[in-house]
């Protein structure tokens, strides 16, 4: 990625200062606290919401998703939560078994 590519979802939304929080809140039909928590952790947005935002900021959805996925991958707290979720499932009766390789 080049240096001009936004590093965070928040930077992507704020690029060019075209829109205010109020604009985003109106498009997404959500309040300010919910918007701010999702802006800080974009994994909480639905794909549909991300598509609305991509259309609003006139950015290809693939670029928006790339920024979101990169930010999520760097989030160590979220990584720990994912690891804990996997550990909780191990040993459960309906824990999915590893698929046998076909070959």
Buried (B, 14 or more C-beta within 10 A) or exposed (E): EEEEEBEBBBEBBBEEEEBEEEEBBEBBEBEEEEBBEBBEBBEEBEEEBBBBBBEBBEBEBEBBBBBBEBBBEEBEEBEEEEEEEEEEEEEEEEEEEEEEEEE
